[in-house]
């Protein structure tokens, strides 16, 4: 079987798309995990601040 035909046949399958998305999500999580922790802390602190502050101030 021609390698190009193999790739085309696999690309048409749903499981290939599922696997590609999962690999992408995993890579993003691994590469950006330090940044994600800082963003999460910022969201928690900002959320707490908006709860305490109120709208009138």
N, CA, C and O atoms as a Tripos MOL2 file, in Angstrom:
@<TRIPOS>MOLECULE
protein
  228   227    57     0     0
PROTEIN
NO_CHARGES

@<TRIPOS>ATOM
      1 N           0.8490   -1.1890    0.0000 N.3       1 UNK1
      2 CA          0.0000    0.0000    0.0000 C.3       1 UNK1
      3 C           0.8910    1.2470    0.0000 C.2       1 UNK1
      4 O           1.8970    1.3130    0.7060 O.2       1 UNK1
      5 N           0.5070    2.1980   -0.7830 N.am      2 UNK2
      6 CA          1.2070    3.4720   -0.8780 C.3       2 UNK2
      7 C           1.0610    4.2290    0.4520 C.2       2 UNK2
      8 O          -0.0500    4.3090    0.9760 O.2       2 UNK2
      9 N           2.1370    4.7840    1.0120 N.am      3 UNK3
     10 CA          2.0330    5.5160    2.2730 C.3       3 UNK3
     11 C           1.0540    6.6870    2.2150 C.2       3 UNK3
     12 O           0.3710    6.9760    3.1980 O.2       3 UNK3
     13 N           0.9840    7.3530    1.0800 N.am      4 UNK4
     14 CA          0.0520    8.4710    0.9500 C.3       4 UNK4
     15 C          -1.3990    7.9840    1.0050 C.2       4 UNK4
     16 O          -2.2500    8.6380    1.6080 O.2       4 UNK4
     17 N          -1.6790    6.8470    0.3820 N.am      5 UNK5
     18 CA         -3.0240    6.2680    0.4480 C.3       5 UNK5
     19 C          -3.3740    5.8730    1.8800 C.2       5 UNK5
     20 O          -4.5130    6.0420    2.3150 O.2       5 UNK5
     21 N          -2.3900    5.3470    2.6090 N.am      6 UNK6
     22 CA         -2.6080    4.9640    4.0050 C.3       6 UNK6
     23 C          -2.9890    6.1870    4.8390 C.2       6 UNK6
     24 O          -3.9370    6.1380    5.6230 O.2       6 UNK6
     25 N          -2.2520    7.2770    4.6670 N.am      7 UNK7
     26 CA         -2.5310    8.5000    5.4200 C.3       7 UNK7
     27 C          -3.9020    9.0510    5.0560 C.2       7 UNK7
     28 O          -4.6500    9.4720    5.9390 O.2       7 UNK7
     29 N          -4.2400    9.0560    3.7880 N.am      8 UNK8
     30 CA         -5.5580    9.5430    3.3560 C.3       8 UNK8
     31 C          -6.6790    8.6890    3.9330 C.2       8 UNK8
     32 O          -7.7060    9.2170    4.3590 O.2       8 UNK8
     33 N          -6.4880    7.3700    3.9500 N.am      9 UNK9
     34 CA         -7.5100    6.4700    4.4930 C.3       9 UNK9
     35 C          -7.6900    6.7000    5.9910 C.2       9 UNK9
     36 O          -8.8160    6.7250    6.4870 O.2       9 UNK9
     37 N          -6.5890    6.8680    6.7030 N.am     10 UNK10
     38 CA         -6.6730    7.1080    8.1460 C.3      10 UNK10
     39 C          -7.3010    8.4630    8.4470 C.2      10 UNK10
     40 O          -8.0800    8.5900    9.3920 O.2      10 UNK10
     41 N          -6.9700    9.4690    7.6550 N.am     11 UNK11
     42 CA         -7.4720   10.8190    7.8940 C.3      11 UNK11
     43 C          -8.9940   10.8850    7.7850 C.2      11 UNK11
     44 O          -9.6190   11.7500    8.3980 O.2      11 UNK11
     45 N          -9.5850    9.9960    7.0260 N.am     12 UNK12
     46 CA        -11.0340    9.9820    6.8430 C.3      12 UNK12
     47 C         -11.7630    9.3500    8.0260 C.2      12 UNK12
     48 O         -12.9820    9.4780    8.1380 O.2      12 UNK12
     49 N         -11.0350    8.6710    8.9080 N.am     13 UNK13
     50 CA        -11.6760    7.9900   10.0360 C.3      13 UNK13
     51 C         -11.8770    8.9470   11.2100 C.2      13 UNK13
     52 O         -11.0570    9.8320   11.4540 O.2      13 UNK13
     53 N         -12.9750    8.7540   11.9260 N.am     14 UNK14
     54 CA        -13.2890    9.5760   13.0930 C.3      14 UNK14
     55 C         -12.2600    9.3870   14.1980 C.2      14 UNK14
     56 O         -11.8980   10.3450   14.8810 O.2      14 UNK14
     57 N         -11.7860    8.1540   14.3760 N.am     15 UNK15
     58 CA        -10.8370    7.8920   15.4540 C.3      15 UNK15
     59 C          -9.5280    8.6410   15.2500 C.2      15 UNK15
     60 O          -8.8560    8.9850   16.2230 O.2      15 UNK15
     61 N          -9.1610    8.8970   14.0120 N.am     16 UNK16
     62 CA         -7.9570    9.6850   13.7470 C.3      16 UNK16
     63 C          -8.1530   11.1120   14.2310 C.2      16 UNK16
     64 O          -7.2490   11.7030   14.8220 O.2      16 UNK16
     65 N          -9.3250   11.6590   13.9810 N.am     17 UNK17
     66 CA         -9.6200   13.0140   14.4440 C.3      17 UNK17
     67 C          -9.6410   13.0570   15.9690 C.2      17 UNK17
     68 O          -9.1060   13.9870   16.5720 O.2      17 UNK17
     69 N         -10.2580   12.0510   16.5950 N.am     18 UNK18
     70 CA        -10.2920   11.9880   18.0590 C.3      18 UNK18
     71 C          -8.8800   11.9440   18.6290 C.2      18 UNK18
     72 O          -8.5510   12.6840   19.5570 O.2      18 UNK18
     73 N          -8.0580   11.0810   18.0720 N.am     19 UNK19
     74 CA         -6.6870   10.9570   18.5490 C.3      19 UNK19
     75 C          -5.8940   12.2320   18.3610 C.2      19 UNK19
     76 O          -5.1150   12.6160   19.2330 O.2      19 UNK19
     77 N          -6.0830   12.8900   17.2320 N.am     20 UNK20
     78 CA         -5.3710   14.1400   16.9630 C.3      20 UNK20
     79 C          -5.7600   15.2180   17.9670 C.2      20 UNK20
     80 O          -4.9020   15.9450   18.4670 O.2      20 UNK20
     81 N          -7.0410   15.3210   18.2590 N.am     21 UNK21
     82 CA         -7.5070   16.3170   19.2260 C.3      21 UNK21
     83 C          -6.9620   16.0030   20.6150 C.2      21 UNK21
     84 O          -6.5160   16.9080   21.3210 O.2      21 UNK21
     85 N          -6.9910   14.7410   21.0120 N.am     22 UNK22
     86 CA         -6.4830   14.3710   22.3340 C.3      22 UNK22
     87 C          -4.9840   14.6400   22.4620 C.2      22 UNK22
     88 O          -4.5270   15.1140   23.5020 O.2      22 UNK22
     89 N          -4.2330   14.3460   21.4300 N.am     23 UNK23
     90 CA         -2.7980   14.6360   21.4500 C.3      23 UNK23
     91 C          -2.5740   16.1440   21.5630 C.2      23 UNK23
     92 O          -1.7120   16.5900   22.3190 O.2      23 UNK23
     93 N          -3.3470   16.9230   20.8150 N.am     24 UNK24
     94 CA         -3.2190   18.3810   20.8740 C.3      24 UNK24
     95 C          -3.5370   18.9370   22.2520 C.2      24 UNK24
     96 O          -2.8140   19.7960   22.7580 O.2      24 UNK24
     97 N          -4.6120   18.4560   22.8610 N.am     25 UNK25
     98 CA         -4.9840   18.9150   24.2020 C.3      25 UNK25
     99 C          -3.9010   18.5360   25.2090 C.2      25 UNK25
    100 O          -3.5450   19.3360   26.0740 O.2      25 UNK25
    101 N          -3.3830   17.3240   25.0950 N.am     26 UNK26
    102 CA         -2.3160   16.8920   25.9930 C.3      26 UNK26
    103 C          -1.0640   17.7410   25.8590 C.2      26 UNK26
    104 O          -0.4480   18.1050   26.8600 O.2      26 UNK26
    105 N          -0.6850   18.0570   24.6250 N.am     27 UNK27
    106 CA          0.4970   18.8950   24.4050 C.3      27 UNK27
    107 C           0.3040   20.3040   24.9540 C.2      27 UNK27
    108 O           1.2100   20.8680   25.5670 O.2      27 UNK27
    109 N          -0.8750   20.8650   24.7330 N.am     28 UNK28
    110 CA         -1.1500   22.2050   25.2580 C.3      28 UNK28
    111 C          -1.0890   22.1890   26.7860 C.2      28 UNK28
    112 O          -0.5180   23.0950   27.3940 O.2      28 UNK28
    113 N          -1.6730   21.1690   27.4050 N.am     29 UNK29
    114 CA         -1.6580   21.0760   28.8660 C.3      29 UNK29
    115 C          -0.2330   20.9530   29.3950 C.2      29 UNK29
    116 O           0.1120   21.5830   30.3940 O.2      29 UNK29
    117 N           0.5960   20.1480   28.7360 N.am     30 UNK30
    118 CA          1.9770   19.9850   29.1910 C.3      30 UNK30
    119 C           2.8170   21.2350   28.9630 C.2      30 UNK30
    120 O           3.5960   21.6280   29.8330 O.2      30 UNK30
    121 N           2.6660   21.8540   27.8150 N.am     31 UNK31
    122 CA          3.4940   23.0060   27.4840 C.3      31 UNK31
    123 C           3.0990   24.2680   28.2520 C.2      31 UNK31
    124 O           3.9560   25.0810   28.6000 O.2      31 UNK31
    125 N           1.8130   24.4270   28.5140 N.am     32 UNK32
    126 CA          1.3380   25.6520   29.1530 C.3      32 UNK32
    127 C           0.9230   25.4550   30.6020 C.2      32 UNK32
    128 O           0.2850   26.3420   31.1710 O.2      32 UNK32
    129 N           1.2590   24.3260   31.2240 N.am     33 UNK33
    130 CA          0.8160   24.0720   32.5930 C.3      33 UNK33
    131 C           1.3090   25.1260   33.5850 C.2      33 UNK33
    132 O           0.5320   25.5120   34.4590 O.2      33 UNK33
    133 N           2.5520   25.6160   33.5070 N.am     34 UNK34
    134 CA          2.9270   26.6830   34.4480 C.3      34 UNK34
    135 C           2.0810   27.9450   34.2510 C.2      34 UNK34
    136 O           1.6760   28.5770   35.2260 O.2      34 UNK34
    137 N           1.8190   28.3080   33.0110 N.am     35 UNK35
    138 CA          1.0060   29.4840   32.7280 C.3      35 UNK35
    139 C          -0.4370   29.2760   33.1850 C.2      35 UNK35
    140 O          -1.0620   30.2010   33.7050 O.2      35 UNK35
    141 N          -0.9580   28.0890   32.9950 N.am     36 UNK36
    142 CA         -2.3370   27.7960   33.3860 C.3      36 UNK36
    143 C          -2.5110   27.9450   34.8940 C.2      36 UNK36
    144 O          -3.5520   28.4190   35.3490 O.2      36 UNK36
    145 N          -1.5080   27.5480   35.6740 N.am     37 UNK37
    146 CA         -1.5930   27.7020   37.1330 C.3      37 UNK37
    147 C          -1.6640   29.1760   37.5250 C.2      37 UNK37
    148 O          -2.4400   29.5430   38.4080 O.2      37 UNK37
    149 N          -0.8670   30.0170   36.8830 N.am     38 UNK38
    150 CA         -0.9040   31.4450   37.1890 C.3      38 UNK38
    151 C          -2.2370   32.0690   36.7920 C.2      38 UNK38
    152 O          -2.7760   32.9040   37.5190 O.2      38 UNK38
    153 N          -2.7610   31.6720   35.6570 N.am     39 UNK39
    154 CA         -4.0590   32.1860   35.2060 C.3      39 UNK39
    155 C          -5.1630   31.7480   36.1650 C.2      39 UNK39
    156 O          -6.0650   32.5270   36.4720 O.2      39 UNK39
    157 N          -5.0960   30.5090   36.6360 N.am     40 UNK40
    158 CA         -6.1010   30.0120   37.5790 C.3      40 UNK40
    159 C          -6.0470   30.7950   38.8890 C.2      40 UNK40
    160 O          -7.0900   31.1710   39.4230 O.2      40 UNK40
    161 N          -4.8520   31.0440   39.4100 N.am     41 UNK41
    162 CA         -4.7320   31.8340   40.6360 C.3      41 UNK41
    163 C          -5.2530   33.2510   40.4200 C.2      41 UNK41
    164 O          -5.9250   33.8050   41.2900 O.2      41 UNK41
    165 N          -4.9510   33.8250   39.2890 N.am     42 UNK42
    166 CA         -5.4630   35.1570   38.9880 C.3      42 UNK42
    167 C          -6.9830   35.1870   38.9360 C.2      42 UNK42
    168 O          -7.6080   36.1260   39.4270 O.2      42 UNK42
    169 N          -7.5730   34.1630   38.3430 N.am     43 UNK43
    170 CA         -9.0340   34.0820   38.2660 C.3      43 UNK43
    171 C          -9.6490   33.9380   39.6530 C.2      43 UNK43
    172 O         -10.6750   34.5540   39.9450 O.2      43 UNK43
    173 N          -9.0340   33.1330   40.5020 N.am     44 UNK44
    174 CA         -9.5470   32.9430   41.8650 C.3      44 UNK44
    175 C          -9.4570   34.2490   42.6500 C.2      44 UNK44
    176 O         -10.4120   34.6380   43.3240 O.2      44 UNK44
    177 N          -8.3190   34.9210   42.5660 N.am     45 UNK45
    178 CA         -8.1370   36.1750   43.3060 C.3      45 UNK45
    179 C          -9.0830   37.2530   42.7870 C.2      45 UNK45
    180 O          -9.6990   37.9660   43.5800 O.2      45 UNK45
    181 N          -9.2040   37.3810   41.4800 N.am     46 UNK46
    182 CA        -10.1100   38.3850   40.9130 C.3      46 UNK46
    183 C         -11.5680   38.0640   41.2640 C.2      46 UNK46
    184 O         -12.3480   38.9670   41.5630 O.2      46 UNK46
    185 N         -11.9300   36.7910   41.2270 N.am     47 UNK47
    186 CA        -13.2870   36.3960   41.6000 C.3      47 UNK47
    187 C         -13.5990   36.7300   43.0460 C.2      47 UNK47
    188 O         -14.6830   37.2270   43.3520 O.2      47 UNK47
    189 N         -12.6510   36.4580   43.9420 N.am     48 UNK48
    190 CA        -12.8510   36.7880   45.3560 C.3      48 UNK48
    191 C         -12.9520   38.2990   45.5460 C.2      48 UNK48
    192 O         -13.7780   38.7770   46.3230 O.2      48 UNK48
    193 N         -12.1130   39.0460   44.8360 N.am     49 UNK49
    194 CA        -12.1370   40.5050   44.9370 C.3      49 UNK49
    195 C         -13.4740   41.0700   44.4710 C.2      49 UNK49
    196 O         -14.0120   41.9800   45.1010 O.2      49 UNK49
    197 N         -14.0190   40.5390   43.3720 N.am     50 UNK50
    198 CA        -15.3040   41.0500   42.8830 C.3      50 UNK50
    199 C         -16.4490   40.6680   43.8170 C.2      50 UNK50
    200 O         -17.4310   41.4030   43.9160 O.2      50 UNK50
    201 N         -16.3400   39.5320   44.5030 N.am     51 UNK51
    202 CA        -17.3680   39.1710   45.4860 C.3      51 UNK51
    203 C         -17.3520   40.1270   46.6750 C.2      51 UNK51
    204 O         -18.4050   40.5270   47.1720 O.2      51 UNK51
    205 N         -16.1690   40.4850   47.1220 N.am     52 UNK52
    206 CA        -16.0290   41.3450   48.2940 C.3      52 UNK52
    207 C         -16.3330   42.8020   47.9530 C.2      52 UNK52
    208 O         -16.9620   43.5000   48.7490 O.2      52 UNK52
    209 N         -15.9030   43.2630   46.7980 N.am     53 UNK53
    210 CA        -15.9920   44.6710   46.4120 C.3      53 UNK53
    211 C         -17.4280   45.1570   46.2650 C.2      53 UNK53
    212 O         -17.7800   46.1960   46.8230 O.2      53 UNK53
    213 N         -18.2470   44.4470   45.5440 N.am     54 UNK54
    214 CA        -19.6020   44.9110   45.2810 C.3      54 UNK54
    215 C         -19.6380   45.8350   44.0690 C.2      54 UNK54
    216 O         -18.5890   46.2440   43.5720 O.2      54 UNK54
    217 N         -20.8410   46.1700   43.5860 N.am     55 UNK55
    218 CA        -20.9790   46.9720   42.3720 C.3      55 UNK55
    219 C         -20.9710   48.4690   42.6330 C.2      55 UNK55
    220 O         -20.5940   49.2300   41.7420 O.2      55 UNK55
    221 N         -21.3680   48.9220   43.8040 N.am     56 UNK56
    222 CA        -21.5360   50.3470   44.0730 C.3      56 UNK56
    223 C         -20.2200   51.0740   44.3020 C.2      56 UNK56
    224 O         -20.1750   52.2990   44.1950 O.2      56 UNK56
    225 N         -19.1830   50.3770   44.6040 N.am     57 UNK57
    226 CA        -17.9160   51.0390   44.9410 C.3      57 UNK57
    227 C         -17.1260   51.3980   43.7240 C.2      57 UNK57
    228 O         -16.0360   51.9590   43.8380 O.2      57 UNK57
@<TRIPOS>BOND
     1     1     2 1
     2     2     3 1
     3     3     4 2
     4     3     5 am
     5     5     6 1
     6     6     7 1
     7     7     8 2
     8     7     9 am
     9     9    10 1
    10    10    11 1
    11    11    12 2
    12    11    13 am
    13    13    14 1
    14    14    15 1
    15    15    16 2
    16    15    17 am
    17    17    18 1
    18    18    19 1
    19    19    20 2
    20    19    21 am
    21    21    22 1
    22    22    23 1
    23    23    24 2
    24    23    25 am
    25    25    26 1
    26    26    27 1
    27    27    28 2
    28    27    29 am
    29    29    30 1
    30    30    31 1
    31    31    32 2
    32    31    33 am
    33    33    34 1
    34    34    35 1
    35    35    36 2
    36    35    37 am
    37    37    38 1
    38    38    39 1
    39    39    40 2
    40    39    41 am
    41    41    42 1
    42    42    43 1
    43    43    44 2
    44    43    45 am
    45    45    46 1
    46    46    47 1
    47    47    48 2
    48    47    49 am
    49    49    50 1
    50    50    51 1
    51    51    52 2
    52    51    53 am
    53    53    54 1
    54    54    55 1
    55    55    56 2
    56    55    57 am
    57    57    58 1
    58    58    59 1
    59    59    60 2
    60    59    61 am
    61    61    62 1
    62    62    63 1
    63    63    64 2
    64    63    65 am
    65    65    66 1
    66    66    67 1
    67    67    68 2
    68    67    69 am
    69    69    70 1
    70    70    71 1
    71    71    72 2
    72    71    73 am
    73    73    74 1
    74    74    75 1
    75    75    76 2
    76    75    77 am
    77    77    78 1
    78    78    79 1
    79    79    80 2
    80    79    81 am
    81    81    82 1
    82    82    83 1
    83    83    84 2
    84    83    85 am
    85    85    86 1
    86    86    87 1
    87    87    88 2
    88    87    89 am
    89    89    90 1
    90    90    91 1
    91    91    92 2
    92    91    93 am
    93    93    94 1
    94    94    95 1
    95    95    96 2
    96    95    97 am
    97    97    98 1
    98    98    99 1
    99    99   100 2
   100    99   101 am
   101   101   102 1
   102   102   103 1
   103   103   104 2
   104   103   105 am
   105   105   106 1
   106   106   107 1
   107   107   108 2
   108   107   109 am
   109   109   110 1
   110   110   111 1
   111   111   112 2
   112   111   113 am
   113   113   114 1
   114   114   115 1
   115   115   116 2
   116   115   117 am
   117   117   118 1
   118   118   119 1
   119   119   120 2
   120   119   121 am
   121   121   122 1
   122   122   123 1
   123   123   124 2
   124   123   125 am
   125   125   126 1
   126   126   127 1
   127   127   128 2
   128   127   129 am
   129   129   130 1
   130   130   131 1
   131   131   132 2
   132   131   133 am
   133   133   134 1
   134   134   135 1
   135   135   136 2
   136   135   137 am
   137   137   138 1
   138   138   139 1
   139   139   140 2
   140   139   141 am
   141   141   142 1
   142   142   143 1
   143   143   144 2
   144   143   145 am
   145   145   146 1
   146   146   147 1
   147   147   148 2
   148   147   149 am
   149   149   150 1
   150   150   151 1
   151   151   152 2
   152   151   153 am
   153   153   154 1
   154   154   155 1
   155   155   156 2
   156   155   157 am
   157   157   158 1
   158   158   159 1
   159   159   160 2
   160   159   161 am
   161   161   162 1
   162   162   163 1
   163   163   164 2
   164   163   165 am
   165   165   166 1
   166   166   167 1
   167   167   168 2
   168   167   169 am
   169   169   170 1
   170   170   171 1
   171   171   172 2
   172   171   173 am
   173   173   174 1
   174   174   175 1
   175   175   176 2
   176   175   177 am
   177   177   178 1
   178   178   179 1
   179   179   180 2
   180   179   181 am
   181   181   182 1
   182   182   183 1
   183   183   184 2
   184   183   185 am
   185   185   186 1
   186   186   187 1
   187   187   188 2
   188   187   189 am
   189   189   190 1
   190   190   191 1
   191   191   192 2
   192   191   193 am
   193   193   194 1
   194   194   195 1
   195   195   196 2
   196   195   197 am
   197   197   198 1
   198   198   199 1
   199   199   200 2
   200   199   201 am
   201   201   202 1
   202   202   203 1
   203   203   204 2
   204   203   205 am
   205   205   206 1
   206   206   207 1
   207   207   208 2
   208   207   209 am
   209   209   210 1
   210   210   211 1
   211   211   212 2
   212   211   213 am
   213   213   214 1
   214   214   215 1
   215   215   216 2
   216   215   217 am
   217   217   218 1
   218   218   219 1
   219   219   220 2
   220   219   221 am
   221   221   222 1
   222   222   223 1
   223   223   224 2
   224   223   225 am
   225   225   226 1
   226   226   227 1
   227   227   228 2
@<TRIPOS>SUBSTRUCTURE
     1 UNK1         2 RESIDUE 1 A UNK
     2 UNK2         6 RESIDUE 1 A UNK
     3 UNK3        10 RESIDUE 1 A UNK
     4 UNK4        14 RESIDUE 1 A UNK
     5 UNK5        18 RESIDUE 1 A UNK
     6 UNK6        22 RESIDUE 1 A UNK
     7 UNK7        26 RESIDUE 1 A UNK
     8 UNK8        30 RESIDUE 1 A UNK
     9 UNK9        34 RESIDUE 1 A UNK
    10 UNK10       38 RESIDUE 1 A UNK
    11 UNK11       42 RESIDUE 1 A UNK
    12 UNK12       46 RESIDUE 1 A UNK
    13 UNK13       50 RESIDUE 1 A UNK
    14 UNK14       54 RESIDUE 1 A UNK
    15 UNK15       58 RESIDUE 1 A UNK
    16 UNK16       62 RESIDUE 1 A UNK
    17 UNK17       66 RESIDUE 1 A UNK
    18 UNK18       70 RESIDUE 1 A UNK
    19 UNK19       74 RESIDUE 1 A UNK
    20 UNK20       78 RESIDUE 1 A UNK
    21 UNK21       82 RESIDUE 1 A UNK
    22 UNK22       86 RESIDUE 1 A UNK
    23 UNK23       90 RESIDUE 1 A UNK
    24 UNK24       94 RESIDUE 1 A UNK
    25 UNK25       98 RESIDUE 1 A UNK
    26 UNK26      102 RESIDUE 1 A UNK
    27 UNK27      106 RESIDUE 1 A UNK
    28 UNK28      110 RESIDUE 1 A UNK
    29 UNK29      114 RESIDUE 1 A UNK
    30 UNK30      118 RESIDUE 1 A UNK
    31 UNK31      122 RESIDUE 1 A UNK
    32 UNK32      126 RESIDUE 1 A UNK
    33 UNK33      130 RESIDUE 1 A UNK
    34 UNK34      134 RESIDUE 1 A UNK
    35 UNK35      138 RESIDUE 1 A UNK
    36 UNK36      142 RESIDUE 1 A UNK
    37 UNK37      146 RESIDUE 1 A UNK
    38 UNK38      150 RESIDUE 1 A UNK
    39 UNK39      154 RESIDUE 1 A UNK
    40 UNK40      158 RESIDUE 1 A UNK
    41 UNK41      162 RESIDUE 1 A UNK
    42 UNK42      166 RESIDUE 1 A UNK
    43 UNK43      170 RESIDUE 1 A UNK
    44 UNK44      174 RESIDUE 1 A UNK
    45 UNK45      178 RESIDUE 1 A UNK
    46 UNK46      182 RESIDUE 1 A UNK
    47 UNK47      186 RESIDUE 1 A UNK
    48 UNK48      190 RESIDUE 1 A UNK
    49 UNK49      194 RESIDUE 1 A UNK
    50 UNK50      198 RESIDUE 1 A UNK
    51 UNK51      202 RESIDUE 1 A UNK
    52 UNK52      206 RESIDUE 1 A UNK
    53 UNK53      210 RESIDUE 1 A UNK
    54 UNK54      214 RESIDUE 1 A UNK
    55 UNK55      218 RESIDUE 1 A UNK
    56 UNK56      222 RESIDUE 1 A UNK
    57 UNK57      226 RESIDUE 1 A UNK
